[in-house]
């Protein structure tokens, strides 16, 4: 089967990851859309590792109010760019990843011609720059944690609640429907976020879960059980499970891609009351998702 995956450009992931890392370091950065007004110039380092846009009037007002007035005069924009080019270091950025030896500048354009996409806004020494391209930024390692520590991460597709009498009838080839569909990332019993598919694997979206929710603790109703075969069991379907180091876990939080094995959709774990009982292949059943059992570990079968 094939999923209708949300397409995310690699550069978009790099911008989101950089924003998360720099925010954790205390920098004033944000993802957003720049104003379509005014005159803009594009700049970047000579190695083409990063590129961004500067609104001439806003930026120049921070260093030279008199020169900023030229921005409303005819042909003044080219003079401003010439002034920028003549400076060896016209501005500095607080992030070492945005260092440079020399800068290049484009011709002046009107705001309505800016790229129609979200950019990463940072503050340089003389004003804001809207970054369109950034290098891959590695998060700083936390040295106080032993390198051999790891955390079990699982990607849950959802779960179904059935009675014990249904469980004991399961055989190879049966299709188990996923009645409650999820796309959630867990560490032990704690929900870390939601995951979504991209071409290389999945990425996690961190949300406010009220101090991190417990894993599917449903106690909304209480029913009387009069027969043992009516004892409820919970089947959970796990797309992938892996132990991550602290650095890998930090990368997951910062929006980097979590790669999946090529056969992950044919190796779905079927866990019953948190015990692994089988494996199956993810299938589409009309408008529902299900798992076709390919291996069942129940010794009675």
Number of C-alpha atoms within 10 A of each C-alpha: 7 7 7 7 10 10 9 11 10 11 14 17 17 20 24 17 24 25 23 20 21 18 13 12 12 8 15 15 19 20 16 12 15 20 11 15 12 15 20 24 21 20 20 23 17 14 11 14 15 19 21 21 23 21 24 19 21 17 18 21 15 13 15 12 13 10 15 20 13 16 19 12 9 8 10 15 22 14 13 20 16 12 12 17 15 10 11 10 12 14 12 15 17 14 13 8 15 16 15 17 9 14 19 14 19 12 11 17 15 13 16 13 11 18 13 10 10 16 22 23 22 21 17 16 13 17 19 20 23 24 21 21 18 21 15 15 14 12 18 10 10 11 7 6 11 10 11 8 10 15 14 13 20 20 23 23 23 20 22 16 15 14 14 15 14 12 16 12 9 15 15 14 14 14 20 21 21 20 14 13 16 15 16 20 26 20 19 13 15 16 23 25 21 18 20 13 20 18 14 12 16 19 23 23 16 16 11 9 12 6 9 14 15 14 14 11 8 7 6 5 5 6 5 7 10 8 7 10 13 14 13 16 17 15 25 23 28 24 21 18 18 13 14 18 17 18 17 16 18 17 21 20 19 23 22 20 20 17 13 17 10 10 9 17 19 17 21 25 27 25 17 18 13 11 11 17 16 19 22 25 22 24 18 16 12 7 6 12 18 22 25 20 23 17 17 18 11 13 6 6 10
